[in-house]
Amino acid sequence: MQTGTAGSDNAALERVEDLKALALGCLDEMKAEETIEIDLAGKTSIADTMIVTSGRSQRHVGAIADKIIQDMKAKGFGTARVEGLPACDWVLIDAGDVLVHIFRPEVRGFYNLEKMWGADRPLSGADRPAGRLAG
């Protein structure tokens, strides 16, 4: 069964790459922390890419999400489905082929999406095991 022409497949891949670049650019600009990208292609049909990142506070999480949502609209990607904006502990931006999860650090540690999808989460000072004195 043919799923599409090579041209339409290339256009879809290009759109995913552009959307991913937009999201990662916003995260960098907004100084999101511990950003990782998880390739979901072949693992699930929900999306091709999942981006997981942290904001320092509820206000920071909300500002990061707003920036991504506004830039997506401005660049013609349409309106993504968004969940979690009122509380801003964990905001999910579902742009179809790209999912962006923005967490407060404590909430990110609790859900640990990286482990569920087999990715390595970067260790921050708060996540590193406490050192023990020998002896």
C-alpha positions as CSV (number, residue, x, y, z in Angstrom):
1,M,0.0,0.0,0.0
2,Q,1.4,3.4,-1.0
3,T,1.1,6.1,1.6
4,G,1.9,9.1,-0.6
5,T,4.2,10.4,-3.2
6,A,7.8,11.1,-2.6
7,G,7.1,14.8,-2.9
8,S,4.4,14.8,-0.2
9,D,6.5,12.6,2.1
10,N,9.4,15.1,1.7
11,A,7.1,18.0,2.4
12,A,5.8,16.3,5.5
13,L,9.3,15.6,6.8
14,E,10.4,19.2,6.0
15,R,7.4,20.5,8.0
16,V,8.3,18.3,11.0
17,E,11.9,19.5,10.9
18,D,10.8,23.1,10.6
19,L,8.4,22.7,13.5
20,K,11.0,21.0,15.6
21,A,13.5,23.8,14.8
22,L,11.0,26.4,15.7
23,A,10.2,24.8,19.1
24,L,13.9,24.2,19.9
25,G,14.7,27.8,18.9
26,C,12.0,29.2,21.2
27,L,13.2,27.0,24.1
28,D,16.8,28.3,23.6
29,E,15.6,31.9,23.4
30,M,13.5,31.5,26.5
31,K,16.3,29.8,28.4
32,A,14.5,26.6,29.0
33,E,16.6,24.0,30.9
34,E,17.6,20.4,30.3
35,T,16.0,20.2,26.9
36,I,16.0,16.8,25.3
37,E,14.6,15.5,22.0
38,I,13.2,12.0,21.8
39,D,12.8,10.3,18.4
40,L,9.4,8.5,18.5
41,A,9.4,7.5,14.8
42,G,8.6,3.8,14.6
43,K,7.9,3.6,18.4
44,T,4.4,5.1,18.4
45,S,1.9,6.7,16.1
46,I,1.2,9.7,18.4
47,A,4.1,11.8,17.0
48,D,7.5,11.6,15.4
49,T,9.3,13.7,18.0
50,M,8.9,14.5,21.6
51,I,10.7,17.4,23.2
52,V,10.9,17.5,27.0
53,T,12.2,20.6,28.8
54,S,12.0,22.4,32.1
55,G,11.2,26.0,33.2
56,R,12.4,27.3,36.5
57,S,8.9,28.3,37.8
58,Q,5.2,28.3,36.9
59,R,5.6,31.7,35.3
60,H,8.7,30.6,33.3
61,V,6.8,27.4,32.1
62,G,3.9,29.6,31.0
63,A,6.1,32.1,29.2
64,I,7.9,29.4,27.3
65,A,4.6,27.8,26.2
66,D,3.2,31.1,25.2
67,K,6.3,31.9,23.1
68,I,6.1,28.5,21.2
69,I,2.3,28.8,20.6
70,Q,2.6,32.4,19.3
71,D,5.6,31.6,17.0
72,M,3.8,28.6,15.6
73,K,0.8,30.7,14.7
74,A,3.0,33.5,13.3
75,K,4.9,31.0,11.1
76,G,1.8,29.3,9.7
77,F,1.8,26.1,11.7
78,G,-1.7,26.7,12.9
79,T,-3.0,26.3,16.4
80,A,-1.7,23.4,18.5
81,R,-3.7,21.6,21.2
82,V,-2.4,22.9,24.5
83,E,-3.0,21.4,28.0
84,G,-1.9,22.6,31.4
85,L,-1.6,26.4,30.8
86,P,-3.7,27.6,33.7
87,A,-1.6,25.8,36.4
88,C,1.7,25.8,34.4
89,D,3.2,22.9,36.4
90,W,3.3,20.9,33.1
91,V,2.3,22.2,29.8
92,L,1.8,20.0,26.8
93,I,1.9,21.5,23.3
94,D,0.6,18.9,20.8
95,A,1.5,20.1,17.3
96,G,0.7,16.8,15.6
97,D,4.0,15.3,14.6
98,V,5.9,17.2,17.4
99,L,5.0,17.1,21.1
100,V,6.5,19.6,23.5
101,H,6.4,19.0,27.3
102,I,7.4,21.9,29.5
103,F,7.7,21.0,33.2
104,R,8.6,22.6,36.5
105,P,11.6,20.6,37.6
106,E,9.8,18.8,40.5
107,V,7.0,17.7,38.3
108,R,9.4,16.5,35.5
109,G,11.2,14.4,38.1
110,F,7.9,12.8,39.2
111,Y,6.7,11.8,35.8
112,N,10.1,11.0,34.3
113,L,8.9,10.8,30.7
114,E,12.5,10.3,29.5
115,K,12.7,7.0,31.3
116,M,9.4,5.8,29.9
117,W,10.5,6.5,26.3
118,G,14.1,5.2,26.8
119,A,15.9,8.5,26.7
120,D,18.6,9.7,29.1
121,R,17.6,12.8,31.1
122,P,20.4,15.2,31.7
123,L,21.3,15.4,35.4
124,S,21.1,18.8,37.1
125,G,22.3,19.7,40.5
126,A,18.9,18.9,42.1
127,D,18.8,15.5,40.4
128,R,22.3,14.3,41.2
129,P,22.6,11.8,44.1
130,A,23.8,13.5,47.3
131,G,27.5,12.8,47.9
132,R,28.3,10.6,50.9
133,L,31.4,10.9,53.0
134,A,33.5,7.8,53.1
135,G,34.1,6.3,56.3
